[in-house]
Amino acid sequence: MRHIKTVKVIQKKLHDYKGIADGQVIESITELSRKLRGLRVLHINATAYGGGVAEILHTLIPLMKDCGLEVDWKTIEAPGEFFDLTKRMHNALQGKEDSISVNDRDLFERVSKENSAFIKPDEYDVVIIHDPQPVALPAYANFGSSKLVWRCHIDTSSPNPVFWNFLNSFLSYYRAGIFTLLSYAKEGISIESLYAIAPSIDPLSNKNRDLTEAEFGSALKKLGVDTSKPLIAQVSRFDPWKDPLGVVDVYKSLKKQFAGLQLLMIGSMASDDPEGWKIYEDLLRYTGMDYDVKVLSNFQGIGDIEVNASQRISDVVIQKSLREGFALTMSEAMWKRTPVIGGNVGGIPLQVHHGVNGYLVNSIEETIEYTGKLLEDRALATDMGNKGHEIAKRDFLTTRHLKEYLELFSDLA
Ligand code: UDP
């Protein structure tokens, strides 16, 4: 029998964010916390590591606890074939052609049922279920009077209809839905109360905080790049929607113009992402024997500190997504004052303001043009980097995110 697992989180203190985040936001959090003290909250998702959702929960949950809420985090357990199916589901919900077989439905139902056997009625006041993998739990579990919230992190605005209808058949169990943008919620959705809450980055996490000289030095060694030469980077799961091969095309073209240009492709493998290995191998083949290209992952010891350093030393950070829920990687780079180039899709335009802190791009050609512009005009790149920091500070820090969650809890209570 499969068993839902509890994820441990480290301690974080809201107090530490004073002086970094907006003071008014911290005040509102403190006020809301007074009302919500003791509220029992459960988050359920598919994985504790890899990808944006886990990244966010490792910060939000400790801070919710510091606000006096009693918060747990659990991940569902499932066989590889289930994650193959949910990856297809993820792709189809972002618009890819596919169909659901009877076997697919049976598998989804079976795993959801097995995981729901461990839910106890009324154990929590609010249960937040993230993304499609655990969406069906309420159909089989007895949550009692817990208020259920579905948090969708993907762009479901133009989904494959078969998969959308399947997903939507589970949504009527939910009291509220959270989307990065309200336009992600397709018409006819079976949840009445919809909230728009954008994701966020933690300015104090190892991924984003200032690094010591020793940390920086050791990270540079692992990254193996030459900081005296120009560098462009993309940090993202090895996933076709992130268009890693397109980024290599951009590099190959710019290399003719910028001697010594280097490309850093950092990608992690998430436990719920079976497609990653294939893309990784394709990427290695596609880059060939070019020593100025580094394809690195968690398997080469690239962790948060190295990602942090890579986003600081890059002249431009690219996120050439073709579809994208949000792209934390943009705010992460912006926080570090690095100009960004992002695909003009999903949540990227929320963060990348064209011509202000970087550029939005719709093609490989545009990516080449604007990346080249930033590599050439260093003063412009610095100015855009600084503007990006201000945008990230105002709109995409964890404190704003926490406040919006607490407001939602307050509405539900
Ligand atoms: N990430 C990482 N190492 C990698 C690749 C990605 O730590 O090799 C992190 C990245 O820094 C970001 C998250 O994984 O925090 C990806 O979130 P995003 O919203 O960009 O994309 P998602 O994976 O959720 O589609």
Residues whose N, C-alpha, C, O or C-beta is under 5 A from the ligand:
A	BS01	UDP	G51 G52 V53 E55 V235 S236 R237 I266 G267 S268 V307 F326 A327 L328 T329
